[in-house]
Amino acid sequence: MVLLIDMKKLKILFALLLSVNTVFGQGYKPIKVDKLVTVSLPAGYIQKDTLGQHIYSANTDFGYMVTTVEPNAKGNQPLKHEKDLNAVLKNYIKGIQQQSGNGSTQNVRDTTVGSLEGKAFTLVTNDGNGNVQDRKFLIIYTKDATYSFQYVYPDTRKDLINSEANAFFSSIKLSSELQRDDQYTDVNDSSSSASILMIFLISGGCIGAIAAGWYIYSRNHRNNELA
């Protein structure tokens, strides 16, 4: 009997994952979030432009997607070394965690998209009533803008979202114009660190973008529950 139940669950899970791949192939389309970066989103996505930020959000079968493009402050000096980039991204992640209240960052790791370096991690939050929410992040910093890609879902669905989330993140495409020296100027030397002021300026703008994206998510999520 136990074997039959497990096989039934496996069949349901397989059908769900197959459905996700089919929907992603047919119902999603590439969106140019700016002239250099493209990501695939459901056809019914919502775009918001606020104070220079470009926010793209959409509901999915199992979660929610948010893509934010935040222009960096005009007065920022270019990062010089890879170590500078790592310092900025670590400070960025710290700001997201602080802004979430009781959130904890998990599985923080380096990643690459095209020629660029980035950070991937999961932010886990709990509303105090046992409702745990996970937010998978991928962050890319360039000299002109910072890109944030989020896949948000209830922790109870963590066994169902892998196919959909992976398809979302793997759909990120960068222009060949974006190269490593668009992140830091000396690609052959990592002997320096970013200044505290530079990190503050960059992370301040980025945290604002995350807050705006989170507001849009929360509002749409509440509307969906009321519908």
Secondary structure as the mmCIF struct_conf table of DSSP 4:
data_model
#
loop_
_struct_conf.conf_type_id
_struct_conf.id
_struct_conf.beg_label_comp_id
_struct_conf.beg_label_asym_id
_struct_conf.beg_label_seq_id
_struct_conf.end_label_comp_id
_struct_conf.end_label_asym_id
_struct_conf.end_label_seq_id
HELX_RH_AL_P HELX_RH_AL_P1 VAL A 2 GLY A 27
STRN STRN1 TYR A 28 LYS A 32
BEND BEND1 VAL A 33 LEU A 36
STRN STRN2 VAL A 37 PRO A 42
TURN_TY1_P TURN_TY1_P1 ALA A 43 GLY A 44
STRN STRN3 ILE A 46 THR A 50
TURN_TY1_P TURN_TY1_P2 LEU A 51 GLY A 52
STRN STRN4 GLN A 53 ASN A 59
BEND BEND2 ASP A 61 GLY A 63
STRN STRN5 TYR A 64 PRO A 71
HELX_LH_PP_P HELX_LH_PP_P1 ASN A 72 ALA A 73
TURN_TY1_P TURN_TY1_P3 LYS A 74 GLY A 75
HELX_LH_PP_P HELX_LH_PP_P2 ASN A 76 LEU A 79
BEND BEND3 HIS A 81 HIS A 81
HELX_RH_AL_P HELX_RH_AL_P2 GLU A 82 GLN A 99
TURN_TY1_P TURN_TY1_P4 SER A 100 SER A 100
BEND BEND4 GLY A 101 ASN A 102
STRN STRN6 SER A 104 VAL A 113
TURN_TY1_P TURN_TY1_P5 GLY A 114 SER A 115
STRN STRN7 LEU A 116 ASN A 126
BEND BEND5 GLY A 128 GLY A 130
STRN STRN8 VAL A 132 TYR A 141
BEND BEND6 LYS A 143 ASP A 144
STRN STRN9 ALA A 145 PRO A 154
HELX_RH_3T_P HELX_RH_3T_P1 ASP A 155 ARG A 157
TURN_TY1_P TURN_TY1_P6 LYS A 158 LEU A 160
HELX_RH_AL_P HELX_RH_AL_P3 ASN A 162 SER A 170
TURN_TY1_P TURN_TY1_P7 SER A 171 SER A 171
STRN STRN10 LYS A 173 LEU A 174
TURN_TY1_P TURN_TY1_P8 SER A 176 GLU A 177
HELX_RH_3T_P HELX_RH_3T_P2 ARG A 180 ASP A 182
TURN_TY1_P TURN_TY1_P9 GLN A 183 GLN A 183
BEND BEND7 THR A 185 THR A 185
TURN_TY1_P TURN_TY1_P10 VAL A 187 ASN A 188
HELX_RH_AL_P HELX_RH_AL_P4 ILE A 196 LEU A 226
#
